[in-house]
């Protein structure tokens, strides 16, 4: 084993853990400081460049306005048509004074008023004549330029040309007003406090100004020009290297004349200011790293101390071969502990194999009453059983018979084992006791958890019924199952076992197949099943009247009376079956329905499968009474439909008798109000509306099929008067009876 190997790893890890954040913070601080300085320089250059651009544009715009005013003035316009000479002293003097007024602007070097057609020129010096060969051709070429801003990259000259006459569009123009700007135009850039150099390009990407020798070579100028041409409209900064030196380039485009103002700053000049911050940051980081180194060494030794003691302890009880194979102290300790744990796990596995048998032995002894209270508590603690239950019951199960099944008598052991497994699956994890096999029977202790709601008997019966159904489904066998009364102390498990065994013996004597509770198997109980006759009559009346709420209330009162008299579940089932048979007597006029309900074995068997009074009451109201209500409702609806049809037949056969609902009620021996409700329910309209519609249809038929007058039709159909008949007819049909007869004919 490498000596102090883990101590070295712990020290290196502590050092990295402490130094890495410091180094990262130092790098971040230096980078952040450099970025901030660069951004500040960039922002300062951008503001300086913007101020210089605004200053130059303001000068150009001022000159442009003055030139426009002169070009559009009456004096300039009148002078265009004259061949000026020394004799026209007043006109020339006025023009010279106006031109000399531009001398107040220090950025305007020269002003020229040129007339190519008359070949004269006026400047600060006065009137001059243009000769044909030299000056005239030079000015003609200058004024032929399509733009009003004429710049020359080689000379750095900027001219403003205003063709005359104003807005003529002639090329070359007859005359022009020309302003030539002096180098003072760019004073804002020459005297600026910018960190770098400034370059200006015109709209044709020709350099017209630079304030240093940075772009002295044509190669550098061409490289910058290509970068500017690739620049997008939204981009303000571009990256470029000149002679291998990276440059911070800021560009601003002029919306006034299309010029580009470019600021160039060497990044090396910017980083000079951040180098001092970098050295300070490095010094601070080194100091913190040294402190971290010292603390890491002291802390590593402190944390390594218990590992060293544990290693020495394992080394004193382990073999030397394990020591030589280990890479570090932790692996050496792990190897030694794994050896000890392996021995412990082997012992636990051997003991775990015996646990199911020990558990079954505990349950058998508990049922046989061979354990004291102290022994019971000791076993519960050993098997880690939950004790959050209030009471328990014991069930004992036997196979009823193997006759007419696919099994033989020698298969009984396997069958009981399969039944035991089914019982374990059905009984939830909340059941701490597992089923056991004893004396060709399966026994189980079923506890009632304290957090469950509802009657305990119902939950227990559900478990028993589920066991019975599962055995019937998978094995095809019928069982006999005895169920004890509930007990609260495990010391009474033997008494509960005796109860369930007695119930099972009762099943064997009587041949009963299913679940038998100890209370029901008590031979000393006399079945006193006196029937509550008064409640029976109330229930019959509620069913006959179709009142479900009243019927449910009567059933609830019968259940309360049964519970007060302590009927068993079987007694209550027999009682309600008698009541069910009497209710079926209501259907004696429907022999098919009566026969169907009485012969439906499954329908009746569900009654005897109920496990509680609440479930029994639910069956009686939902399964027993509901079909009766539906059948009686169908009868009632059929009867009411027949009554409504008979009323309609009477109306149609005796419509000339001026029938009323009271007369029809006397004829049919029914109450008039009852007939009115039935008729409106079945027909969808009141009797009076139906009579009015019928009389209207009869009137329309008499008008079209007979020669009766309108008055005679009204009298025949018992209208109050002819006028009333005509008003009603017009209201319903939109025309008078006479008009209706004419239209139909």
C-alpha positions in Angstrom: 0.0 0.0 0.0 1.3 3.5 -0.9 2.1 5.4 2.2 0.0 8.5 2.8 -1.5 8.1 -0.7 -4.9 9.4 0.4 -3.4 12.3 2.3 -1.8 13.5 -1.0 -5.1 13.2 -2.9 -6.9 15.0 -0.1 -4.4 17.8 -0.1 -4.4 18.2 -3.9 -8.2 18.2 -4.0 -8.4 20.8 -1.2 -5.9 22.9 -3.0 -7.8 22.8 -6.3 -11.0 23.4 -4.5 -9.6 26.6 -2.9 -7.3 27.9 -5.7 -9.5 27.2 -8.7 -12.2 29.8 -7.7 -9.5 32.4 -6.9 -7.8 31.9 -10.3 -11.2 32.0 -12.1 -12.2 35.1 -10.2 -8.8 36.8 -11.1 -9.2 35.9 -14.8 -12.7 37.1 -14.8 -11.8 40.3 -13.0 -9.0 41.1 -15.5 -11.2 40.2 -18.5 -14.0 42.3 -17.1 -11.8 45.3 -16.4 -10.3 45.1 -19.9 -13.7 44.8 -21.4 -15.1 47.8 -19.4 -12.1 50.0 -20.4 -12.4 49.0 -24.0 -16.1 49.8 -23.9 -15.5 53.1 -22.3 -12.8 54.0 -24.9 -15.2 52.9 -27.7 -18.0 54.9 -26.3 -15.8 58.0 -25.8 -14.5 57.7 -29.4 -18.0 57.3 -30.6 -19.2 60.4 -28.8 -16.1 62.4 -30.0 -16.7 61.2 -33.6 -20.3 62.0 -33.4 -19.6 65.6 -32.1 -17.1 66.1 -34.9 -19.5 64.8 -37.5 -22.2 67.0 -36.2 -19.9 70.0 -36.3 -18.7 69.4 -39.9 -22.3 68.7 -41.1 -23.5 71.9 -39.4 -20.8 73.9 -41.2 -21.7 72.3 -44.5 -25.4 72.8 -44.0 -24.9 76.5 -43.1 -22.8 77.0 -46.2 -25.4 75.2 -48.3 -28.2 77.4 -47.0 -26.2 80.5 -47.7 -25.3 79.3 -51.2 -29.0 78.4 -51.9 -30.1 81.8 -50.8 -27.6 83.5 -53.1 -28.4 81.2 -56.0 -32.1 81.9 -55.7 -31.7 85.6 -55.2 -32.9 88.2 -57.7 -29.4 89.6 -58.0 -27.9 86.3 -59.1 -30.8 85.6 -61.5 -30.5 89.1 -63.2 -26.7 88.8 -63.5 -26.9 85.6 -65.5 -28.3 87.2 -68.6 -25.7 90.0 -68.7 -22.2 90.0 -70.2 -20.7 91.8 -67.2 -17.7 94.0 -67.7 -16.0 97.0 -65.9 -18.6 99.4 -67.2 -21.5 97.6 -65.2 -19.9 98.8 -62.0 -23.0 98.7 -59.8 -24.1 95.1 -60.6 -20.5 93.8 -60.2 -20.0 95.7 -57.0 -23.2 94.3 -55.5 -22.2 90.7 -56.5 -18.7 91.1 -55.0 -20.1 92.5 -51.7 -22.5 89.5 -51.5 -19.7 87.0 -52.2 -17.3 88.7 -49.7 -20.0 88.2 -47.1 -18.9 84.5 -47.0 -15.6 85.5 -45.5 -17.1 85.6 -42.1 -17.0 81.8 -42.2 -13.4 80.7 -41.5 -14.0 77.3 -43.0 -14.9 78.8 -46.5 -11.7 79.4 -48.4 -13.0 80.7 -51.7 -16.3 81.6 -53.4 -16.9 81.7 -57.1 -19.9 82.9 -59.2 -19.1 81.5 -62.7 -21.1 82.2 -65.9 -19.9 79.8 -68.6 -22.2 81.2 -71.2 -21.0 84.8 -70.8 -17.5 83.7 -69.8 -17.1 85.7 -66.7 -16.2 84.9 -63.0 -16.7 86.8 -59.8 -14.7 85.9 -56.7 -13.3 87.7 -53.6 -10.9 89.6 -56.0 -13.7 90.9 -58.2 -14.8 90.3 -61.8 -12.6 88.2 -64.1 -12.9 87.0 -67.8 -12.5 83.4 -68.7 -10.2 82.6 -71.6 -11.4 79.9 -74.1 -8.4 77.5 -73.8 -7.6 77.2 -70.1 -9.9 78.4 -67.4 -13.1 77.9 -69.4 -12.5 74.2 -70.1 -11.4 73.7 -66.5 -14.6 75.2 -65.1 -16.7 73.4 -67.7 -15.3 70.0 -66.5 -15.8 71.0 -62.9 -19.4 72.0 -63.3 -20.2 68.9 -65.4 -20.0 66.8 -62.1 -23.5 65.2 -61.3 -23.1 65.9 -57.6 -23.2 69.1 -55.7 -20.4 68.0 -53.4 -17.2 67.8 -55.3 -14.3 66.2 -53.4 -10.7 65.2 -54.4 -9.1 62.4 -52.4 -5.6 63.4 -53.3 -5.9 67.1 -52.4 -8.5 66.9 -49.6 -10.5 69.6 -51.4 -14.2 69.9 -50.7 -16.4 72.1 -53.0 -20.1 72.9 -52.9 -21.5 73.5 -56.4 -25.0 75.1 -57.0 -25.9 75.1 -60.7 -27.7 78.2 -62.1 -30.3 78.9 -63.2 -31.8 77.3 -60.1 -33.4 73.9 -60.7 -32.7 74.1 -64.5 -31.3 70.5 -64.7 -28.9 71.5 -67.6 -25.5 69.7 -67.8 -23.2 71.5 -67.8 -25.2 74.4 -66.4 -25.0 77.9 -67.9 -23.6 79.1 -64.6 -22.8 78.0 -61.0 -22.2 79.2 -57.5 -19.2 77.4 -56.1 -17.9 77.3 -52.4 -14.5 75.9 -51.8 -13.9 74.9 -48.1 -10.7 75.4 -46.2 -8.9 72.8 -44.0 -10.6 74.5 -41.0 -13.7 72.5 -42.0 -12.1 69.5 -40.2 -10.8 71.4 -37.2 -13.1 69.4 -34.9 -11.3 66.2 -35.9 -7.8 67.7 -35.8 -8.2 69.1 -32.3 -10.3 66.2 -30.9 -9.3 64.3 -27.9 -9.8 60.9 -29.6 -7.6 58.0 -28.5 -6.9 57.1 -32.2 -7.0 58.3 -35.7 -10.0 59.6 -37.8 -10.7 59.1 -41.5 -13.5 60.5 -43.7 -14.8 58.9 -46.9 -17.1 60.5 -49.3 -20.2 58.9 -50.8 -18.0 57.2 -53.5 -15.8 55.7 -50.8 -12.9 58.0 -51.6 -10.8 59.2 -48.7 -11.1 62.9 -48.3 -9.5 63.4 -44.9 -7.2 61.6 -42.3 -5.5 63.2 -39.3 -2.5 60.9 -39.0 -0.1 58.7 -40.9 -1.8 55.5 -39.8 -3.1 54.8 -43.3 0.0 56.0 -45.1 0.2 52.9 -47.4 -2.2 52.2 -50.2 -2.4 48.5 -49.0 -3.8 49.7 -45.6 -6.2 52.1 -47.2 -7.5 49.4 -49.6 -7.9 46.9 -46.7 -9.9 49.4 -44.6 -12.0 50.3 -47.7 -12.9 46.6 -48.3 -13.9 46.2 -44.7 -16.1 49.3 -44.9 -17.8 48.1 -48.1 -18.7 44.8 -46.4 -20.2 46.6 -43.4 -23.9 46.2 -42.9 -26.2 49.2 -42.4 -26.8 48.4 -38.7 -23.2 47.6 -37.9 -21.2 50.4 -36.1 -18.0 48.5 -35.2 -15.9 46.4 -37.4 -12.8 44.3 -36.7 -9.6 44.8 -38.8 -5.9 44.3 -38.5 -3.4 46.7 -40.0 0.2 45.5 -40.3 -0.7 42.7 -37.9 -2.0 45.0 -35.2 -5.6 44.6 -34.2 -7.6 47.8 -34.5 -10.9 48.9 -32.8 -12.8 50.6 -35.6 -15.9 52.8 -35.1 -18.0 53.9 -38.1 -20.7 56.5 -38.3 -22.6 57.2 -41.5 -23.8 60.6 -42.4 -27.4 60.9 -43.5 -26.7 64.4 -44.8 -24.2 63.8 -47.6 -23.5 60.0 -47.4 -19.9 60.5 -45.9 -18.4 57.9 -43.6 -16.6 58.9 -40.5 -14.2 56.2 -39.3 -12.3 56.2 -36.0 -9.3 53.8 -35.7 -7.7 52.9 -32.3 -4.9 50.4 -31.6 -6.1 47.8 -29.1 -2.6 47.9 -27.6 -3.1 51.5 -26.6 -6.3 50.4 -24.7 -4.8 47.4 -23.0 -2.0 49.6 -21.6 -4.5 51.0 -19.1 -5.7 47.5 -18.0 -2.2 46.1 -17.5 -1.8 47.8 -14.2 -5.1 46.2 -13.1 -3.9 42.9 -14.3 -0.7 43.0 -12.2 -2.6 44.0 -9.1 -5.1 41.2 -9.7 -2.3 38.7 -10.2 -0.6 39.8 -6.9 -3.9 39.4 -4.9 -4.6 36.0 -6.4 -1.1 34.7 -5.6 -1.5 35.9 -2.0 -4.8 34.1 -1.7 -3.5 30.9 -3.3 -0.6 30.8 -0.8 -3.0 31.2 2.1 -5.2 28.5 0.5 -2.2 26.2 0.2 -1.4 26.5 3.9 -5.0 26.0 5.0 -5.4 23.0 2.6 -2.4 21.3 4.1 -3.5 21.8 7.7 -7.1 20.7 6.9 -6.0 17.6 5.0 -3.9 16.4 7.9 -6.8 17.0 10.2 -9.3 15.1 8.1 -6.8 12.4 7.3 -6.2 11.6 11.0 -9.3 9.4 11.6 -8.7 7.6 8.3 -5.1 6.8 9.4 -6.4 5.5 12.8 -9.0 3.3 11.0 -6.4 2.0 8.6 -4.1 1.0 11.4 -7.1 -0.8 13.1 -7.9 -2.7 10.0 -4.2 -3.5 9.4 -3.9 -5.1 12.8 -6.7 -7.6 11.9 -6.2 -8.2 8.2 -3.7 -10.1 6.1 -0.7 -8.6 4.5 -1.8 -9.7 1.0 -4.8 -7.3 1.1 -2.5 -4.5 2.2 -0.2 -4.9 -0.8 -3.1 -5.1 -3.3 -4.7 -1.8 -2.2 -4.1 1.4 -4.1 -4.7 3.7 -1.1 -5.9 3.7 2.4 -9.7 3.9 1.5 -9.5 0.9 -0.7 -7.5 -1.0 2.0 -10.2 -0.1 4.6 -13.0 -1.0 2.2 -11.4 -4.4 1.5 -11.1 -5.2 5.2 -14.7 -4.1 5.9 -16.1 -6.1 2.9 -14.6 -9.2 4.4 -16.3 -8.6 7.7 -19.6 -7.8 6.0 -19.4 -10.8 3.8 -19.3 -13.1 6.8 -22.2 -11.2 8.4 -24.3 -11.4 5.2 -23.7 -15.1 4.9 -25.0 -15.6 8.4 -28.0 -13.4 7.7 -28.8 -15.3 4.5 -28.8 -18.6 6.4 -31.1 -17.1 9.0 -33.3 -15.5 6.4 -34.1 -18.9 4.9 -35.5 -20.0 8.2 -37.7 -16.9 8.8 -40.8 -18.2 6.9 -40.7 -21.4 8.8 -40.2 -19.6 12.1 -43.1 -17.3 11.2 -45.5 -20.2 10.4 -44.4 -22.0 13.6 -45.2 -18.8 15.6 -48.7 -18.5 14.0 -49.4 -22.2 14.7 -48.3 -21.9 18.3 -50.4 -18.7 18.6 -53.5 -20.5 17.4 -52.9 -23.5 19.6 -52.4 -21.2 22.7 -48.9 -22.4 23.4 -47.3 -18.9 23.8 -47.4 -16.6 26.8 -47.9 -12.8 26.5 -44.2 -12.1 26.8 -43.3 -14.7 24.1 -45.9 -13.2 21.8 -44.5 -9.7 22.2 -41.0 -11.0 21.7 -41.9 -12.7 18.4 -43.8 -9.6 17.2 -40.7 -7.5 17.8 -38.4 -10.1 16.1 -40.6 -10.4 13.0 -41.1 -6.5 13.0 -44.8 -6.8 12.7 -47.1 -3.7 12.7 -49.3 -3.4 15.8 -51.6 -0.6 14.5 -54.8 -2.7 14.6 -57.8 -2.9 16.9 -59.1 -6.4 16.7 -58.7 -9.6 14.8 -60.6 -12.7 13.6 -59.5 -16.2 12.7 -60.7 -17.9 9.5 -60.4 -21.7 8.9 -60.8 -23.0 5.4 -61.3 -26.6 4.1 -61.9 -27.9 0.6 -65.5 -29.2 0.4 -64.9 -32.1 -1.8 -62.6 -33.3 -4.6 -65.4 -35.3 -6.2 -66.2 -34.3 -9.8 -63.0 -32.3 -10.0 -59.8 -32.7 -11.9 -57.9 -33.5 -8.7 -57.3 -36.7 -6.7 -57.0 -37.2 -3.0 -53.2 -37.4 -3.1 -53.2 -33.8 -4.6 -54.8 -32.3 -1.4 -51.4 -31.2 -0.1 -50.6 -29.3 -3.3 -54.1 -27.8 -3.3 -53.8 -26.5 0.2 -50.4 -25.0 -0.6 -52.0 -23.3 -3.7 -54.9 -22.0 -1.5 -52.4 -20.7 1.0 -50.6 -18.7 -1.7 -53.9 -17.3 -3.0 -54.8 -16.2 0.5 -51.4 -14.5 0.9 -52.0 -12.6 -2.4 -55.5 -11.5 -1.4 -54.6 -10.4 2.1 -52.9 -7.0 1.9 -49.5 -6.0 3.2 -51.3 -4.5 6.2 -51.9 -8.1 7.4 -48.9 -9.1 9.6 -49.8 -12.8 10.0 -49.3 -15.2 7.1 -51.7 -18.1 6.5 -50.7 -21.6 7.7 -51.7 -25.1 6.9 -52.7 -27.5 9.7 -54.9 -30.6 9.8 -55.9 -30.5 6.1 -57.1 -26.9 6.6 -55.8 -23.4 5.9 -55.9 -20.9 8.8 -55.3 -17.2 8.9 -55.4 -14.4 11.5 -57.0 -11.4 9.9 -56.5 -8.1 11.7 -58.7 -4.9 11.4 -56.4 -1.9 10.9 -57.3 1.1 13.1 -57.1 3.6 10.2 -59.7 1.8 8.0 -63.3 3.1 7.9 -66.6 1.2 7.8 -67.8 -1.9 9.7 -65.2 -4.5 10.4 -67.5 -7.4 9.4 -68.0 -6.0 5.9 -64.2 -5.8 5.3 -63.7 -9.3 6.7 -66.6 -10.7 4.6 -65.1 -9.1 1.4 -61.8 -10.8 2.0 -63.5 -14.2 2.6 -65.7 -13.8 -0.5 -62.7 -12.9 -2.6 -60.8 -16.0 -1.4 -63.8 -18.1 -2.2 -64.2 -16.7 -5.7 -60.5 -17.0 -6.5 -60.4 -20.6 -5.5 -63.5 -21.3 -7.6 -62.0 -19.5 -10.6 -58.6 -21.0 -10.6 -59.1 -24.4 -9.0 -62.8 -25.0 -9.7 -63.3 -26.2 -6.1 -65.9 -25.2 -3.5 -64.8 -24.4 0.0 -66.2 -24.3 3.5 -64.9 -21.4 5.6 -65.5 -20.8 9.2 -65.1 -17.3 10.6 -64.6 -16.5 14.3 -65.9 -13.5 16.3 -63.7 -10.5 16.7 -61.2 -10.4 19.6 -58.8 -7.7 20.7 -55.9 -9.5 22.5 -53.6 -12.0 20.7 -53.7 -14.2 23.9 -57.3 -14.9 22.7 -56.1 -16.3 19.4 -56.8 -19.9 20.5 -60.4 -19.0 21.4 -60.9 -17.3 18.0 -59.4 -20.5 16.4 -61.9 -22.6 18.3 -64.8 -20.3 17.1 -63.8 -20.6 13.5 -63.3 -24.4 13.8 -66.8 -24.7 15.3 -68.3 -22.7 12.4 -66.4 -24.9 10.0 -67.8 -28.1 11.7 -71.3 -26.6 11.4 -70.7 -26.3 7.6 -69.5 -29.9 7.5 -72.6 -31.1 9.4 -75.1 -29.1 7.3 -73.3 -29.4 4.0 -73.2 -25.6 3.6 -70.6 -24.4 1.1 -69.4 -20.8 1.6 -68.6 -18.5 4.5 -70.1 -19.3 7.9 -69.7 -16.9 10.8 -69.5 -18.2 14.3 -72.5 -16.1 15.3 -74.7 -17.7 12.6 -73.5 -21.2 13.4 -74.6 -21.0 17.1 -77.2 -23.8 17.4 -78.7 -22.2 20.5 -80.1 -19.2 18.6 -83.8 -19.3 17.7 -84.8 -17.6 14.5 -87.5 -15.2 15.4 -88.3 -13.6 12.1 -91.6 -11.9 12.8 -92.4 -9.7 9.8 -93.1 -5.9 10.3 -96.5 -5.9 8.6 -97.2 -2.1 9.1 -94.0 -1.3 7.2 -94.9 -3.7 4.5 -98.1 -1.9 3.8 -96.3 1.5 3.7 -93.8 0.1 1.2 -96.5 -1.4 -1.0 -98.3 2.0 -1.1 -95.1 3.8 -2.0 -94.3 1.5 -4.8 -97.9 1.7 -6.2 -97.7 5.5 -6.2 -94.3 5.5 -7.8 -92.7 7.5 -4.9 -89.1 6.4 -4.8 -88.1 8.6 -1.8 -91.0 7.3 0.3 -90.1 3.7 -0.6 -86.4 4.3 0.3 -87.4 5.8 3.6 -89.6 2.7 4.4 -86.7 0.4 3.6 -84.4 2.3 5.9 -86.9 2.1 8.7 -87.2 -1.7 8.2 -83.4 -2.0 8.3 -83.3 -0.1 11.6 -85.9 -2.4 13.1 -84.0 -5.4 12.0 -80.8 -4.1 13.5 -82.5 -3.4 16.8 -83.8 -7.0 17.0 -80.3 -8.3 16.3 -81.1 -10.3 13.2 -78.2 -12.1 11.6 -77.3 -11.4 7.9 -79.0 -14.6 6.8 -82.1 -13.8 8.7 -82.2 -10.3 7.2 -81.7 -11.7 3.7 -84.6 -14.2 4.2 -86.8 -11.3 5.5 -86.2 -9.1 2.6 -86.7 -12.0 0.1 -90.2 -12.5 1.5 -90.8 -8.8 1.1 -89.5 -9.0 -2.5 -91.9 -11.8 -3.3 -94.8 -9.8 -2.0 -93.8 -6.8 -4.1 -93.7 -8.9 -7.2 -97.4 -9.5 -6.6 -98.0 -6.0 -7.8 -97.1 -7.3 -11.3 -99.8 -10.0 -11.3 -101.4 -8.4 -14.4 -98.1 -8.8 -16.3 -97.4 -12.5 -16.2 -94.4 -12.4 -18.4 -92.6 -9.9 -16.2 -93.5 -11.7 -13.0 -92.2 -15.0 -14.4 -89.0 -13.4 -15.6 -88.2 -11.8 -12.2 -89.0 -15.0 -10.2 -87.0 -17.3 -12.4 -83.9 -15.1 -12.7 -81.7 -17.1 -10.3 -78.7 -14.7 -10.6 -81.0 -11.8 -9.7 -82.1 -13.5 -6.5 -78.7 -14.9 -5.6 -77.2 -11.4 -5.5 -79.5 -10.8 -2.5 -77.9 -13.7 -0.6 -74.4 -12.5 -1.5 -74.7 -9.3 0.5 -72.4 -9.1 3.6 -73.9 -6.2 5.5 -77.3 -4.6 6.2 -76.2 -1.5 4.3 -75.3 -3.6 1.2 -78.6 -5.5 1.7 -80.6 -2.2 1.7 -78.7 -1.0 -1.4 -79.6 -4.2 -3.2 -83.3 -4.0 -2.3 -83.7 -0.3 -3.4 -81.5 -0.4 -6.5 -81.9 -4.0 -7.8 -85.2 -5.1 -6.3 -87.4 -1.9 -6.3 -86.1 -0.2 -9.4 -87.4 -2.7 -12.0 -90.8 -2.5 -10.3 -90.8 1.2 -10.6 -89.8 1.0 -14.2 -92.5 -1.5 -15.0 -95.2 0.4 -13.2 -94.1 3.6 -15.0 -94.4 1.9 -18.3 -97.9 0.7 -17.5 -98.8 4.2 -16.4 -97.4 5.8 -19.5 -99.2 3.3 -21.7 -102.5 3.9 -19.9 -102.2 7.7 -20.1 -101.3 7.4 -23.8 -104.5 5.4 -24.4 -106.6 8.0 -22.4 -105.2 10.9 -24.6 -105.9 8.9 -27.8 -109.5 8.3 -26.6 -110.0 12.0 -25.9 -108.8 12.9 -29.4 -111.2 10.3 -30.9 -114.1 11.8 -29.0 -113.2 15.3 -30.2 -113.0 14.2 -33.8 -116.2 12.1 -33.9 -118.4 14.6 -31.9 -116.9 18.0 -32.8 -120.4 19.4 -33.7 -121.6 18.8 -30.1 -119.6 21.7 -28.6 -117.7 19.4 -26.3 -115.9 20.5 -23.1 -113.3 18.7 -21.1 -115.8 18.3 -18.2 -118.2 16.5 -20.6 -115.5 14.2 -21.8 -114.4 13.5 -18.1 -118.0 12.6 -17.3 -118.1 10.3 -20.3 -114.9 8.5 -19.3 -115.6 8.6 -15.5 -112.3 10.5 -14.7 -111.6 13.7 -12.9 -111.4 16.7 -15.4 -108.2 18.1 -13.9 -106.5 14.7 -14.1 -107.6 14.4 -17.7 -106.2 17.9 -18.4 -102.8 17.0 -17.0 -102.6 13.7 -18.8 -103.7 15.2 -22.2 -101.2 18.0 -22.0 -98.4 15.6 -21.0 -99.1 13.2 -23.9 -100.2 15.6 -26.7 -97.9 18.5 -25.8 -100.7 21.2 -25.7 -103.7 22.0 -23.5 -107.2 20.6 -24.3 -108.4 24.1 -25.2 -105.6 24.7 -27.7 -106.2 21.3 -29.3 -110.0 22.1 -29.6 -109.2 25.5 -31.2 -106.8 23.9 -33.7 -109.3 21.1 -34.5 -112.2 23.5 -35.1 -109.9 25.6 -37.3 -109.1 22.6 -39.5 -112.8 21.6 -39.6 -113.6 25.2 -40.7 -111.0 25.1 -43.5 -112.4 21.8 -44.7 -116.0 23.1 -44.7 -115.0 26.2 -46.6 -113.3 24.2 -49.3 -115.5 21.1 -49.5 -119.0 22.6 -48.9 -121.2 25.5 -50.1 -121.9 26.7 -46.5 -121.7 30.4 -45.9 -119.2 31.8 -43.5 -122.0 32.5 -41.0 -123.2 28.9 -41.2 -119.7 27.5 -40.7 -119.3 29.7 -37.6 -122.6 28.4 -36.2 -121.9 24.8 -37.1 -118.6 24.9 -35.2 -120.1 26.8 -32.2 -118.1 30.0 -32.4 -119.4 32.8 -30.3 -120.2 34.9 -33.4 -119.4 35.2 -37.0 -117.2 38.2 -36.3 -115.2 36.2 -33.7 -114.8 33.4 -36.2 -113.5 35.8 -38.9 -111.1 37.5 -36.4 -109.6 34.2 -35.2 -109.4 32.9 -38.8 -107.5 36.0 -40.0 -105.2 35.8 -36.9 -104.2 32.2 -37.6 -104.2 32.1 -41.4 -103.5 35.7 -42.3 -106.7 36.2 -44.4 -110.5 36.1 -44.0 -112.5 32.9 -44.6 -113.9 34.3 -47.8 -110.5 35.1 -49.2 -109.3 31.6 -48.2 -112.2 30.0 -50.0 -111.5 32.1 -53.2 -107.8 31.3 -53.1 -108.3 27.5 -52.7 -111.0 27.4 -55.4 
